[in-house]
Amino acid sequence: MIDPIVKTIEMPDGRTITLETGKLAKQADGSVMLRMGDTMLLATVCAAKDAKPGTDFMPLQVEYREKYAAFGRFPGGFTKREGRPNDYEILTCRLVDRALRPLFPENYHAEVFVNIILFSSDGKDMPDALAGLAASAALAVSDIPFGGPISEARVARIDNQFVVNPTFQQLEKADMDITVAATYDNIMMVEGEMAEVSEQDLLEAMKVAHEAIKIQCKAQMELAEAVGSTVKREYCHEVNDDDLRKKVHEECYDKAYAIASSGNHDKHARFDALEAIKEEFKAQYTEEELEEIDDLIERYYHDVEKDAMRRSVLDEGKRLDGRKTNEIRPIWSEVNPLPGPHGSAIFTRGETQSLTTVTLGTKSDEKLVDNVLDHSKERFLLHYNFPPFSTGEARPQRGVGRREIGHGNLAYRALKRMIPDDYPYVVRVVSEILESNGSSSMATVCAGTLALMDAGVKIKKPVSGIAMGLIKNPGEDKYAILSDILGDEDHLGDMDFKVTGTRDGITATQMDIKVDGLSFEVLEKALLQAKAGRMHILDKIAETIEAPREDFKPQTPRIETLMIPKDFIGAIIGPGGKIIQGMQEETGANISIEEVEDGGRIEIAGNNKECIDHALRLIKGVVAVPEIGEVYQGKVRSIMPYGAFVEFLPGKDGLLHISEIEWSRLEKVEDAGIKEGDEIDVKLIDIDRKTGKFKLSRKALLPRPERD
């Protein structure tokens, strides 16, 4: 029996997290089994010994998968085995990837594969908040160069109290839910959603998360010490030429700085001008010489561009397109550009543009979520598409990638709390990014707000979003916070901080930081500058449409909802669905019913008010309790020698005896002109206590003839 090395982390609420290594997956470069309660995650990491030729980036691949057996479930589908990762697994991968990636050495280019697998769960503790800790611990016990350790913590605010790593049940009551990744010293990543909280509340939650993360990082350091993995492998993935680096900087920097500080609004002209500087430098070399040093020139010139852009901002306050640090690019928007959808809008900010549509559907359009730990239905959907032409790329579109899922999820979290409570419609928002130079996810939030209001969805409040950037050189106190960043400012800068919210508070955020030593003071300043930008964008949205339309468009289906006692659910459905199907055939409406905590929830959808009203009358008839003395409109179902059977309520027939049809004596029912299918008014005059049979009268509604 192998004796593993175990480290235990005590959480403030009494729960414990154990990190165990040396027992499982020993052929991986590093492996750790994490356990909290009955939740167990195995994280492994493997790295290639050498980088592939020509690689000048960090080829990191993070995979997070949940096994259905972990929760005692079978996978759905025909094959009954786990398939491609679902959206939840992909979003968890992104949380881990974004925290790990900046901490590998800049010159380390070997392929690294991180795999995290959920092997056990009791459905109480949330595994995604533990995935980052497990992955970092696997790196900590390996010899792979890494600037960690890091950890991640989810913080929820429940009844004004912050809870670290809440359970699924606790999270249902939270008005704030954020996941924070950090090293012992610095925050690296934040993502979450909230119910219109203040900037100060968000900062406080981040501080609570960081205190918990410090404890987890300390435990990893001790685990690495116990394993003896504090010394990392040596590597040499870059060949450099310091003389060439110096030459590129001396001959190109001033020219690149002039372009960076020129304030040219045209992205393509700016790109062409910067490329011309590089090509001019290369022209001094022969083709044979360039075969050897071309890659080095490309790398060194990229550093020149980056330094020029950053110095222009820090020294002169000049951004690439000439804006001030807190200035938002020009905005224009419109609603209802497309006649067919239930709602549509265009939002354009600078060179970023979203065309967004809204579709309103019925219960049958709900999305069924069948994940390992989440079996539910979603009534609000947001999908984000990023075609290559949006950035002028000539390549095919190969479906939805992890980026699209992540950006769409951020916009979804920004807007979902603004949908009215118990809204009868299933809502689908689809953002098509037509241009992109800057945050297209924030454009999606703004376009989504516009399209929802255009569709007549009574959203609680409009939401806007903005992406913030940061320029801060190591060792310098000077820094610049940038509002509404360009794509190049995102690529060459030190922070991408997206914030969405209403006029009353923040609804979602996503932040990635690429530098060490970012203080909470800087983060607070970035949040307050973002708030000013959000208010400006909300003003622009209000200029286009101030409030949701009063009514839906003609092509939108109409929906009414009705709550009934549970006892009547079976009566409305009928044997084999006979009653509800008959109602749908008769009215042309779509009727669905589900059992909820308070009874039965009925949803009636139709293309016009008449069919919905007809269905409502039929349903109310079924749930109505027959009362003696009440008058009903019934339908003659059959004629007998002694009278007629009349359906006076759906599923309820009564006998209209021949003596109760008219005041005069009748030989046959037909003598009164009554036939099957006729609709007549009847009065309920008696209910047999033993049999429950109903006795009806028509003559009670007719004037009694006067006697001669």
BALO-285437 format. One record per residue (C-alpha): x, y, z. Coordinates in steps of 0.02 Angstrom, whole numbers. Example, Ala and Ser with C-alpha at 12.3 -4.5 7.8 and 13.67 -1.06 7.14 Angstrom:
2
<<615,-225,390>>
<<684,-53,357>>
//
This chain:
708
<<0,0,0>>
<<70,168,-52>>
<<82,299,84>>
<<25,463,3>>
<<72,638,58>>
<<-80,732,123>>
<<-108,915,166>>
<<-267,975,253>>
<<-344,1149,238>>
<<-463,1207,373>>
<<-603,1319,310>>
<<-682,1455,420>>
<<-849,1362,427>>
<<-771,1201,491>>
<<-763,1107,326>>
<<-595,1037,273>>
<<-508,1018,105>>
<<-375,883,86>>
<<-242,878,-49>>
<<-169,705,-77>>
<<-25,660,-194>>
<<85,509,-227>>
<<-54,380,-236>>
<<-146,405,-401>>
<<-91,444,-580>>
<<93,438,-536>>
<<154,439,-717>>
<<89,616,-740>>
<<212,756,-703>>
<<99,805,-559>>
<<-63,737,-488>>
<<-170,781,-338>>
<<-333,712,-273>>
<<-433,852,-190>>
<<-574,809,-70>>
<<-702,917,20>>
<<-839,817,102>>
<<-890,688,-27>>
<<-833,794,-174>>
<<-672,726,-251>>
<<-575,799,-397>>
<<-421,722,-476>>
<<-306,849,-561>>
<<-160,796,-668>>
<<-34,896,-767>>
<<85,841,-905>>
<<208,949,-1001>>
<<312,912,-1154>>
<<500,915,-1125>>
<<531,1032,-1271>>
<<433,1161,-1367>>
<<381,1131,-1547>>
<<488,1230,-1670>>
<<420,1403,-1705>>
<<310,1411,-1550>>
<<313,1584,-1470>>
<<162,1571,-1355>>
<<105,1468,-1207>>
<<15,1312,-1277>>
<<-89,1273,-1122>>
<<-241,1160,-1131>>
<<-357,1144,-981>>
<<-493,1011,-976>>
<<-626,993,-840>>
<<-743,844,-849>>
<<-878,774,-735>>
<<-913,588,-730>>
<<-1097,542,-714>>
<<-1050,401,-596>>
<<-988,535,-475>>
<<-1169,570,-431>>
<<-1238,397,-466>>
<<-1317,443,-632>>
<<-1320,373,-808>>
<<-1275,487,-953>>
<<-1419,531,-1068>>
<<-1424,488,-1251>>
<<-1410,326,-1347>>
<<-1228,281,-1310>>
<<-1241,304,-1121>>
<<-1065,371,-1103>>
<<-992,543,-1075>>
<<-976,644,-1235>>
<<-912,816,-1279>>
<<-894,940,-1136>>
<<-1053,1037,-1097>>
<<-1060,1225,-1074>>
<<-1038,1213,-885>>
<<-880,1109,-904>>
<<-811,1229,-1035>>
<<-845,1379,-924>>
<<-753,1293,-781>>
<<-606,1259,-898>>
<<-599,1444,-939>>
<<-599,1493,-755>>
<<-446,1384,-725>>
<<-357,1427,-888>>
<<-371,1615,-862>>
<<-295,1599,-687>>
<<-150,1486,-736>>
<<-97,1552,-906>>
<<-18,1720,-853>>
<<93,1635,-724>>
<<197,1525,-839>>
<<365,1603,-884>>
<<358,1711,-1040>>
<<491,1608,-1126>>
<<415,1439,-1081>>
<<330,1367,-1237>>
<<314,1180,-1205>>
<<139,1106,-1220>>
<<54,1089,-1051>>
<<-104,987,-1023>>
<<-206,1005,-865>>
<<-347,881,-836>>
<<-470,895,-691>>
<<-599,756,-667>>
<<-744,752,-545>>
<<-750,573,-479>>
<<-867,594,-331>>
<<-1002,714,-271>>
<<-1148,716,-151>>
<<-1228,861,-244>>
<<-1200,983,-102>>
<<-1030,1064,-129>>
<<-993,1152,-293>>
<<-843,1072,-380>>
<<-806,1214,-502>>
<<-744,1324,-359>>
<<-617,1189,-314>>
<<-551,1153,-489>>
<<-423,1294,-488>>
<<-351,1238,-321>>
<<-336,1058,-382>>
<<-250,1110,-544>>
<<-127,1225,-456>>
<<-86,1092,-327>>
<<-45,969,-468>>
<<74,1100,-541>>
<<147,1132,-369>>
<<198,950,-345>>
<<270,940,-523>>
<<435,1006,-591>>
<<348,1114,-721>>
<<401,1298,-711>>
<<255,1398,-642>>
<<240,1564,-551>>
<<108,1504,-430>>
<<33,1430,-332>>
<<-140,1502,-358>>
<<-310,1455,-295>>
<<-490,1499,-330>>
<<-632,1536,-210>>
<<-815,1569,-239>>
<<-890,1702,-126>>
<<-1078,1726,-109>>
<<-1169,1857,-8>>
<<-1315,1781,84>>
<<-1419,1888,203>>
<<-1280,2020,200>>
<<-1150,1891,253>>
<<-1007,1832,142>>
<<-993,1643,125>>
<<-838,1560,50>>
<<-872,1412,-65>>
<<-1059,1402,-31>>
<<-1161,1246,-64>>
<<-1284,1234,-207>>
<<-1427,1262,-84>>
<<-1346,1415,-6>>
<<-1311,1493,-174>>
<<-1497,1498,-216>>
<<-1519,1634,-85>>
<<-1368,1739,-136>>
<<-1376,1914,-211>>
<<-1192,1905,-259>>
<<-1094,1760,-333>>
<<-914,1787,-386>>
<<-766,1673,-417>>
<<-594,1746,-380>>
<<-424,1674,-429>>
<<-266,1739,-349>>
<<-88,1702,-296>>
<<-37,1728,-116>>
<<0,1910,-156>>
<<-110,1963,-302>>
<<-282,1940,-377>>
<<-274,1869,-554>>
<<-453,1841,-609>>
<<-632,1882,-556>>
<<-796,1827,-632>>
<<-972,1832,-566>>
<<-1148,1899,-561>>
<<-1242,2003,-435>>
<<-1406,2091,-400>>
<<-1358,2273,-433>>
<<-1225,2287,-298>>
<<-1111,2434,-267>>
<<-928,2445,-317>>
<<-878,2442,-134>>
<<-976,2281,-104>>
<<-888,2197,-249>>
<<-717,2249,-184>>
<<-760,2184,-11>>
<<-809,2015,-83>>
<<-644,2007,-177>>
<<-549,2041,-15>>
<<-644,1901,75>>
<<-601,1781,-67>>
<<-417,1830,-64>>
<<-401,1795,123>>
<<-468,1618,94>>
<<-353,1595,-57>>
<<-198,1643,44>>
<<-229,1496,161>>
<<-248,1377,12>>
<<-90,1443,-72>>
<<8,1420,90>>
<<-50,1239,99>>
<<11,1208,-79>>
<<182,1280,-38>>
<<195,1162,110>>
<<138,1016,3>>
<<270,1055,-129>>
<<401,1065,8>>
<<348,896,76>>
<<355,818,-97>>
<<521,900,-138>>
<<461,984,-297>>
<<514,1162,-261>>
<<654,1148,-390>>
<<583,1159,-566>>
<<651,1087,-728>>
<<773,1184,-834>>
<<720,1231,-1009>>
<<776,1334,-1158>>
<<633,1371,-1275>>
<<696,1533,-1351>>
<<853,1579,-1448>>
<<888,1765,-1430>>
<<1005,1890,-1509>>
<<1029,2038,-1392>>
<<1120,2140,-1525>>
<<975,2117,-1647>>
<<849,2158,-1511>>
<<942,2321,-1475>>
<<954,2362,-1661>>
<<766,2336,-1688>>
<<728,2449,-1541>>
<<849,2587,-1593>>
<<790,2594,-1774>>
<<604,2565,-1751>>
<<549,2630,-1581>>
<<537,2816,-1621>>
<<442,2781,-1782>>
<<322,2663,-1693>>
<<298,2788,-1552>>
<<251,2922,-1679>>
<<115,2807,-1748>>
<<55,2755,-1575>>
<<37,2936,-1519>>
<<-34,3003,-1682>>
<<-215,2973,-1632>>
<<-260,2886,-1796>>
<<-440,2824,-1781>>
<<-422,2707,-1931>>
<<-369,2536,-1866>>
<<-316,2473,-2037>>
<<-215,2628,-2078>>
<<-129,2616,-1909>>
<<-89,2432,-1938>>
<<-21,2465,-2112>>
<<90,2607,-2048>>
<<163,2498,-1910>>
<<189,2354,-2032>>
<<280,2472,-2151>>
<<406,2514,-2014>>
<<443,2330,-1988>>
<<459,2294,-2174>>
<<575,2443,-2194>>
<<687,2371,-2059>>
<<687,2199,-2140>>
<<736,2274,-2309>>
<<917,2293,-2252>>
<<938,2104,-2246>>
<<952,1976,-2386>>
<<826,1835,-2405>>
<<955,1711,-2339>>
<<984,1816,-2184>>
<<798,1837,-2154>>
<<773,1649,-2157>>
<<876,1642,-1998>>
<<820,1799,-1906>>
<<644,1838,-1970>>
<<559,1758,-1818>>
<<671,1856,-1701>>
<<631,2020,-1790>>
<<445,1984,-1777>>
<<460,1951,-1590>>
<<570,2102,-1554>>
<<464,2219,-1659>>
<<308,2160,-1567>>
<<396,2213,-1405>>
<<435,2383,-1485>>
<<252,2409,-1532>>
<<197,2360,-1358>>
<<321,2475,-1272>>
<<279,2621,-1388>>
<<92,2607,-1357>>
<<115,2593,-1170>>
<<238,2739,-1157>>
<<125,2849,-1263>>
<<-17,2819,-1140>>
<<88,2837,-982>>
<<194,2985,-1035>>
<<74,3087,-1142>>
<<-97,3015,-1104>>
<<-119,2977,-1290>>
<<-208,2819,-1341>>
<<-192,2732,-1509>>
<<-350,2812,-1579>>
<<-322,2982,-1496>>
<<-450,2967,-1357>>
<<-428,3021,-1177>>
<<-408,2881,-1052>>
<<-590,2896,-993>>
<<-668,2933,-1162>>
<<-796,2816,-1242>>
<<-796,2790,-1429>>
<<-943,2858,-1531>>
<<-1104,2758,-1508>>
<<-1253,2736,-1621>>
<<-1395,2613,-1606>>
<<-1568,2575,-1674>>
<<-1711,2459,-1634>>
<<-1822,2356,-1748>>
<<-1701,2347,-1896>>
<<-1771,2173,-1938>>
<<-1959,2153,-1968>>
<<-1970,1966,-1936>>
<<-1901,1936,-1759>>
<<-2003,1975,-1604>>
<<-1870,2103,-1558>>
<<-1707,2164,-1637>>
<<-1575,2299,-1616>>
<<-1407,2358,-1679>>
<<-1279,2427,-1558>>
<<-1118,2502,-1626>>
<<-978,2572,-1520>>
<<-827,2626,-1621>>
<<-778,2476,-1727>>
<<-878,2350,-1625>>
<<-1053,2306,-1682>>
<<-1186,2183,-1626>>
<<-1347,2140,-1717>>
<<-1456,2057,-1585>>
<<-1625,1972,-1597>>
<<-1752,1917,-1467>>
<<-1872,1772,-1486>>
<<-2014,1740,-1365>>
<<-2074,1561,-1348>>
<<-2182,1445,-1245>>
<<-2145,1312,-1116>>
<<-2106,1188,-1255>>
<<-1956,1298,-1300>>
<<-1872,1280,-1129>>
<<-1693,1217,-1129>>
<<-1671,1053,-1036>>
<<-1508,1053,-936>>
<<-1448,875,-903>>
<<-1277,896,-824>>
<<-1205,782,-690>>
<<-1254,895,-545>>
<<-1385,1003,-629>>
<<-1547,934,-697>>
<<-1656,1085,-731>>
<<-1740,1194,-862>>
<<-1689,1365,-924>>
<<-1815,1495,-981>>
<<-1691,1632,-1024>>
<<-1559,1594,-1155>>
<<-1422,1702,-1230>>
<<-1314,1646,-1375>>
<<-1163,1741,-1441>>
<<-1088,1714,-1614>>
<<-921,1782,-1673>>
<<-898,1751,-1860>>
<<-724,1776,-1936>>
<<-781,1919,-2048>>
<<-810,2025,-1893>>
<<-622,2053,-1886>>
<<-593,2042,-2073>>
<<-522,1866,-2066>>
<<-532,1755,-2221>>
<<-564,1586,-2142>>
<<-711,1466,-2122>>
<<-824,1468,-1971>>
<<-811,1303,-1877>>
<<-950,1313,-1750>>
<<-955,1381,-1574>>
<<-791,1383,-1478>>
<<-747,1409,-1296>>
<<-728,1596,-1323>>
<<-907,1612,-1387>>
<<-975,1512,-1241>>
<<-878,1616,-1115>>
<<-925,1785,-1190>>
<<-1107,1732,-1207>>
<<-1112,1674,-1026>>
<<-1050,1844,-965>>
<<-1187,1935,-1061>>
<<-1315,1806,-1001>>
<<-1268,1838,-820>>
<<-1275,2026,-848>>
<<-1455,2022,-912>>
<<-1541,1873,-832>>
<<-1591,1957,-669>>
<<-1679,2094,-767>>
<<-1808,1975,-841>>
<<-1972,1995,-743>>
<<-2003,1866,-607>>
<<-2117,1722,-661>>
<<-2113,1785,-841>>
<<-2227,1673,-945>>
<<-2117,1676,-1100>>
<<-1959,1579,-1137>>
<<-1838,1714,-1197>>
<<-1695,1685,-1319>>
<<-1571,1824,-1357>>
<<-1448,1797,-1500>>
<<-1303,1917,-1530>>
<<-1217,1914,-1699>>
<<-1054,2011,-1692>>
<<-1034,2099,-1860>>
<<-880,2202,-1815>>
<<-755,2184,-1674>>
<<-618,2297,-1609>>
<<-646,2302,-1423>>
<<-766,2212,-1310>>
<<-901,2126,-1411>>
<<-974,2044,-1254>>
<<-1012,2217,-1184>>
<<-1090,2266,-1351>>
<<-1197,2109,-1334>>
<<-1260,2169,-1164>>
<<-1309,2339,-1235>>
<<-1387,2268,-1394>>
<<-1477,2137,-1289>>
<<-1554,2273,-1180>>
<<-1613,2367,-1335>>
<<-1684,2211,-1419>>
<<-1776,2155,-1262>>
<<-1860,2325,-1247>>
<<-1900,2323,-1432>>
<<-1985,2153,-1407>>
<<-2095,2224,-1270>>
<<-2012,2124,-1131>>
<<-2043,2224,-973>>
<<-1863,2214,-911>>
<<-1838,2285,-737>>
<<-1702,2407,-792>>
<<-1588,2436,-942>>
<<-1412,2364,-927>>
<<-1252,2426,-1008>>
<<-1075,2359,-1007>>
<<-899,2425,-1030>>
<<-725,2350,-1042>>
<<-585,2434,-943>>
<<-398,2420,-970>>
<<-239,2459,-875>>
<<-62,2511,-920>>
<<65,2490,-780>>
<<249,2452,-805>>
<<340,2346,-674>>
<<430,2449,-544>>
<<337,2610,-587>>
<<205,2695,-482>>
<<128,2780,-633>>
<<-21,2692,-713>>
<<-166,2731,-829>>
<<-342,2660,-825>>
<<-423,2653,-996>>
<<-610,2656,-1030>>
<<-685,2561,-1177>>
<<-524,2476,-1232>>
<<-477,2434,-1410>>
<<-425,2259,-1461>>
<<-242,2313,-1466>>
<<-256,2392,-1293>>
<<-324,2227,-1228>>
<<-183,2130,-1311>>
<<-42,2247,-1261>>
<<-113,2304,-1093>>
<<-113,2232,-918>>
<<-297,2211,-878>>
<<-463,2170,-958>>
<<-599,2218,-835>>
<<-778,2203,-898>>
<<-917,2277,-792>>
<<-1104,2276,-827>>
<<-1244,2356,-729>>
<<-1397,2465,-715>>
<<-1402,2642,-647>>
<<-1420,2564,-474>>
<<-1278,2438,-470>>
<<-1170,2303,-548>>
<<-1251,2147,-621>>
<<-1098,2052,-686>>
<<-910,2066,-701>>
<<-761,1978,-777>>
<<-581,2028,-746>>
<<-414,1960,-804>>
<<-253,2039,-738>>
<<-82,2010,-816>>
<<28,2103,-692>>
<<80,2079,-511>>
<<51,2201,-371>>
<<-116,2276,-423>>
<<-188,2358,-268>>
<<-370,2368,-217>>
<<-352,2557,-232>>
<<-319,2538,-419>>
<<-463,2416,-437>>
<<-581,2537,-349>>
<<-528,2677,-465>>
<<-558,2564,-615>>
<<-731,2519,-551>>
<<-780,2701,-523>>
<<-715,2749,-696>>
<<-814,2603,-767>>
<<-970,2666,-679>>
<<-955,2835,-764>>
<<-936,2747,-931>>
<<-1088,2636,-898>>
<<-1195,2788,-858>>
<<-1141,2871,-1021>>
<<-1188,2716,-1121>>
<<-1356,2702,-1031>>
<<-1393,2881,-1083>>
<<-1357,2833,-1264>>
<<-1472,2682,-1250>>
<<-1610,2792,-1180>>
<<-1594,2907,-1331>>
<<-1640,2759,-1442>>
<<-1777,2683,-1333>>
<<-1820,2739,-1157>>
<<-1930,2596,-1099>>
<<-1999,2430,-1162>>
<<-2136,2442,-1292>>
<<-2311,2440,-1221>>
<<-2364,2290,-1323>>
<<-2287,2146,-1418>>
<<-2269,2146,-1605>>
<<-2408,2065,-1707>>
<<-2305,1909,-1744>>
<<-2269,1875,-1560>>
<<-2369,1731,-1483>>
<<-2483,1780,-1340>>
<<-2469,1688,-1175>>
<<-2581,1683,-1023>>
<<-2542,1589,-863>>
<<-2660,1519,-735>>
<<-2633,1434,-567>>
<<-2752,1294,-515>>
<<-2763,1178,-363>>
<<-2662,1018,-380>>
<<-2821,914,-366>>
<<-2879,978,-536>>
<<-2720,938,-636>>
<<-2782,764,-679>>
<<-2955,829,-725>>
<<-2883,952,-851>>
<<-2767,823,-929>>
<<-2900,689,-933>>
<<-2877,502,-965>>
<<-2733,483,-1089>>
<<-2731,672,-1112>>
<<-2903,669,-1190>>
<<-2970,828,-1108>>
<<-2821,941,-1137>>
<<-2799,880,-1315>>
<<-2982,912,-1349>>
<<-2965,1089,-1282>>
<<-2817,1122,-1398>>
<<-2910,1055,-1549>>
<<-3064,1157,-1509>>
<<-2976,1322,-1472>>
<<-2817,1314,-1579>>
<<-2716,1366,-1427>>
<<-2564,1274,-1358>>
<<-2596,1222,-1178>>
<<-2463,1155,-1061>>
<<-2475,1112,-877>>
<<-2345,1071,-744>>
<<-2353,1034,-560>>
<<-2267,1165,-452>>
<<-2254,1190,-266>>
<<-2412,1294,-252>>
<<-2521,1190,-368>>
<<-2533,1174,-555>>
<<-2463,1305,-674>>
<<-2555,1315,-840>>
<<-2483,1408,-988>>
<<-2595,1451,-1136>>
<<-2515,1514,-1295>>
<<-2602,1568,-1454>>
<<-2591,1684,-1603>>
<<-2741,1789,-1551>>
<<-2838,1840,-1398>>
<<-2996,1749,-1450>>
<<-2921,1575,-1446>>
<<-2835,1610,-1279>>
<<-2997,1674,-1201>>
<<-3090,1521,-1266>>
<<-2961,1405,-1188>>
<<-2969,1502,-1024>>
<<-3157,1479,-1018>>
<<-3141,1292,-1045>>
<<-3006,1273,-912>>
<<-3101,1377,-786>>
<<-3249,1267,-821>>
<<-3151,1111,-774>>
<<-3084,1184,-612>>
<<-3251,1262,-567>>
<<-3350,1172,-430>>
<<-3530,1144,-489>>
<<-3650,1244,-381>>
<<-3836,1217,-367>>
<<-3928,1368,-435>>
<<-3788,1420,-555>>
<<-3824,1444,-740>>
<<-3705,1366,-868>>
<<-3689,1364,-1056>>
<<-3686,1181,-1103>>
<<-3674,1071,-1257>>
<<-3798,932,-1295>>
<<-3697,771,-1302>>
<<-3836,642,-1327>>
<<-4025,628,-1345>>
<<-4119,494,-1250>>
<<-4309,456,-1244>>
<<-4316,526,-1067>>
<<-4211,681,-1097>>
<<-4041,745,-1151>>
<<-3867,736,-1076>>
<<-3784,905,-1075>>
<<-3600,942,-1041>>
<<-3618,1099,-937>>
<<-3435,1102,-880>>
<<-3287,1018,-965>>
<<-3294,834,-916>>
<<-3456,856,-819>>
<<-3621,796,-894>>
<<-3793,818,-819>>
<<-3965,752,-862>>
<<-4088,875,-934>>
<<-4248,774,-906>>
<<-4383,794,-1039>>
<<-4494,871,-907>>
<<-4364,1007,-874>>
<<-4346,1064,-1054>>
<<-4503,1169,-1069>>
<<-4654,1213,-964>>
<<-4767,1127,-1089>>
<<-4774,937,-1094>>
<<-4663,857,-1229>>
<<-4681,687,-1310>>
<<-4504,689,-1378>>
<<-4350,794,-1342>>
<<-4340,838,-1527>>
<<-4509,924,-1514>>
<<-4419,1066,-1424>>
<<-4300,1085,-1571>>
<<-4152,1017,-1474>>
<<-4024,907,-1560>>
<<-3848,842,-1525>>
<<-3714,976,-1534>>
<<-3830,1119,-1488>>
<<-3769,1243,-1358>>
<<-3903,1288,-1231>>
<<-3912,1376,-1064>>
<<-3955,1264,-917>>
<<-3973,1283,-730>>
<<-3904,1158,-605>>
<<-4052,1117,-495>>
<<-3990,968,-394>>
<<-3842,852,-359>>
<<-3881,675,-301>>
<<-3788,651,-137>>
<<-3763,464,-161>>
<<-3716,454,-346>>
<<-3653,631,-375>>
<<-3760,644,-532>>
<<-3812,817,-591>>
<<-3990,869,-629>>
<<-4015,1013,-751>>
<<-4161,1120,-801>>
<<-4193,1228,-953>>
<<-4371,1277,-913>>
<<-4313,1361,-752>>
<<-4234,1492,-864>>
<<-4390,1516,-970>>
<<-4537,1628,-921>>
<<-4678,1527,-846>>
<<-4834,1541,-955>>
<<-4984,1623,-876>>
<<-5136,1513,-841>>
<<-5297,1552,-933>>
//
